Amino acid sequence: MTNANMVIDLNCDMGESFGAWTMGDDAGVMPHVSSVNIACGFHAGDFMTMQRTVILAAEHGVAIGAHVALPDLQGFGRRELALSPAEAHAATLYQIGALAGFVRAQGQRLHHVKPHGALYNMAAKDAKLAEAIANAVRDFDPRLILVGLAGSALPHAGAQLGLIVAHEAFADRRYRADGSLTPRREEGAVIDDVEAAVAQAVQIATRGNASTRDGRRVDIRADTICVHGDRPDAAVFARRLNAALKNAGVGIGRIAS
């Protein structure tokens, strides 16, 4: 597969600071991405951080999304918690509504919703959980785009409900042969080297596939590629990724809603 997607969205998880604790270089990353996913207070973020991040995103003209998560501040939303579909629906609505208030106050419109961490990975496999999240997005605003792991249960659930969905790929995460992400607890799950991560993103965008840990290739349809904002070199990574994609003939732009 070649030239899989010659215009692609670059998204970044942002607004993950909390109180006096700073996470990420949001200002340094923002100029190099086309959309952002802002933490809504469940895994990270607080009301002042949410407001500042929305203002920063509005100043740069990037698409603003809600980064919804499990209620797990201590674990940064990366620990699996038992959540019923009804609870997932309510938690998703709660977080979208919180961020939407700040977005509206800046004269902007919320663009998309993307789950975070454990909730993201759980919804990629659990059809009932995926449906609950998709229903919450539709119930809040059916114009919102639902972002999920490429080829997984979450974008499938959104499409079944008539939502616009975005299939997401990761530049700095190692893939398994079935298209799932290698769990972070396993060695080599995160690609720390900037050039290696950039090369994977370009491969996904231009060829529609990624190399697995055992040397095989897995097809990946990607509408958007994630830049992890909690990397210590996130700004450098985002700048290099943006430039490399453009050099490869790939345009950068938000997903049309």
MOPERA-V550328 format. One record per residue. RES is the residue in one letter. OMEGA is omega as a letter, one per 20 degrees, with the letter a starting at -180 (none if undefined). Layout:
RES&OMEGA ; RES&OMEGA
//
This chain:
M&r ; T&r ; N&a ; A&a ; N&a ; M&r ; V&a ; I&r ; D&r ; L&a ; N&r ; C&r ; D&a ; M&r ; G&a ; E&r ; S&a ; F&a ; G&a ; A&a ; W&a ; T&r ; M&r ; G&r ; D&a ; D&a ; A&a ; G&a ; V&a ; M&a ; P&a ; H&a ; V&a ; S&r ; S&a ; V&r ; N&a ; I&r ; A&a ; C&r ; G&a ; F&r ; H&a ; A&r ; G&r ; D&a ; F&r ; M&r ; T&r ; M&a ; Q&a ; R&a ; T&r ; V&r ; I&r ; L&r ; A&r ; A&r ; E&a ; H&r ; G&r ; V&r ; A&a ; I&r ; G&r ; A&a ; H&a ; V&a ; A&r ; L&r ; P&a ; D&r ; L&a ; Q&a ; G&r ; F&r ; G&a ; R&r ; R&r ; E&r ; L&r ; A&a ; L&r ; S&r ; P&r ; A&r ; E&r ; A&r ; H&a ; A&a ; A&r ; T&r ; L&a ; Y&a ; Q&r ; I&a ; G&a ; A&a ; L&a ; A&r ; G&r ; F&a ; V&r ; R&r ; A&r ; Q&r ; G&a ; Q&r ; R&r ; L&a ; H&a ; H&r ; V&r ; K&r ; P&a ; H&r ; G&a ; A&r ; L&r ; Y&a ; N&r ; M&a ; A&r ; A&a ; K&a ; D&a ; A&a ; K&r ; L&r ; A&a ; E&r ; A&r ; I&r ; A&r ; N&r ; A&r ; V&r ; R&a ; D&r ; F&a ; D&a ; P&r ; R&a ; L&r ; I&r ; L&a ; V&r ; G&a ; L&a ; A&r ; G&a ; S&a ; A&a ; L&r ; P&r ; H&r ; A&r ; G&r ; A&r ; Q&r ; L&r ; G&r ; L&r ; I&a ; V&r ; A&r ; H&a ; E&r ; A&a ; F&r ; A&a ; D&r ; R&a ; R&a ; Y&r ; R&a ; A&a ; D&r ; G&r ; S&r ; L&r ; T&a ; P&a ; R&a ; R&a ; E&r ; E&r ; G&a ; A&r ; V&r ; I&a ; D&a ; D&a ; V&a ; E&r ; A&r ; A&r ; V&a ; A&r ; Q&a ; A&r ; V&r ; Q&r ; I&a ; A&a ; T&a ; R&r ; G&r ; N&r ; A&r ; S&r ; T&a ; R&a ; D&r ; G&r ; R&r ; R&r ; V&r ; D&r ; I&r ; R&a ; A&r ; D&a ; T&r ; I&a ; C&r ; V&a ; H&a ; G&a ; D&r ; R&r ; P&a ; D&a ; A&a ; A&r ; V&a ; F&a ; A&r ; R&r ; R&a ; L&r ; N&a ; A&a ; A&r ; L&r ; K&r ; N&r ; A&r ; G&a ; V&r ; G&r ; I&r ; G&r ; R&r ; I&a ; A&r ; S&none
//
